[in-house]
Amino acid sequence: MTTAARRKSTSIRKEIAAFKRQRILEVASELFARHGYELTTLDEVAARIEVTKPFIYSYYRNKGELLREICERGIRKSTEALDEVMARPASPTDQLHRIVRSVGRIIVENRDYIAVYQAEEKNLLPEDAKHIREMRHEFDLKLTGLLERGQEAGEFEIQHAQRSALWIGGLLTWIANWYHEGGKWSADEIIEDAVYTIDKIVMPLGESPRKVNR
């Protein structure tokens, strides 16, 4: 087998492994969200995927490791989205709009993961819970920095950048509770409401909401 062929084979194996790992996460997050972490067994996860429990163990050492990866998914993806937006030159207002829209979409698409974290943080190992809190703190600090730059540019008028970042983060997180597939409001409606509401939080008093750039 040539070097190129070996690399291609390795790449394919990695893609297959990532797909299988993702499938386990999807099913486990759905069952944890519906029945609770403590009442869901790995046997049930395996049965839903139509595999054996040893198959699950080939990717996760135990149920706790699976819970940790589920719980950190939302904040990890949200921070990646924030970093991607911040890497592109734009005004603080435009960057904030794009962050809210990107993170809002992530939360809609991963609402089971968010719901599990909200309900099951108590079941995380202390070191895992601490790690996720640190990830959330990193997101808050980066958002705080953006709000401070917006203040300096005269685009935002807020009393305390760090507290405002926490308010914004909390509003975004609750999209997971507000949105239900097939419900009264579409994902787009809820996300655009979030953009509008957050704009009202940060804009100078008396100004009308700015046009939201997509």
C-alpha positions, 0 to 999 in steps of 0.5 A: 500500500502506498503512503497516499493510500495509507493516509486515505485509509486512515482518514476514512477510519477517522471519519467513520469513528467520528460518525459513530461517536457522534451517533452515540452522543445524539442518542444519549443526549436525547435519552438523558434529556427525556428520562434523566441521566440517572434513569438512563442506562448504557444498555438503553443507549446501545439498544437504540443504536442497535449495537452492543454495550461493548461498542459504546465502551470502545468510544467512552469509558463510562456513562460519566465520560459520555455526560461530560462530552454532552455537557461541554458541547454547547459551550465549546461550539459557542466559543468556536463560533464567537472566535470565528466571528471575532477573527473577521474585521467588523464593527462591534455592533456587527460582530455582536449581531453575528455572534448572537445569530451564530450561537443562537443557531447552535443552541437550537440545533443542540438543545438536547445537549443544553437541556442535559447540562442544565438538568444534570450538571450535578451528576458531573464529576467535580473536575468535569464540572469545573472544566465546563465552568472555566469554558463558560467563563472564557466565553463570558470574558471574550464577550465582555471584551467585545462589549468594552470595545463597543463602549469605547467606540460609542456604539454601546451604552451599558453600565457594566460590561461583564454583567451585560455579558452574563445577561446576554449569555443567559438569554441565549442559553434559554433559547433551548427552553423557548424553542420547540420543533414544530412549536408556535415560533420558528427557530429564525423568529426566536433567534431574530428576537434575541438579536433585537432584544440584545441590541436594545440592551446594549444600544445608547438610550433613546436610539431605535434598534439598528438594522441587523446585518446578516 
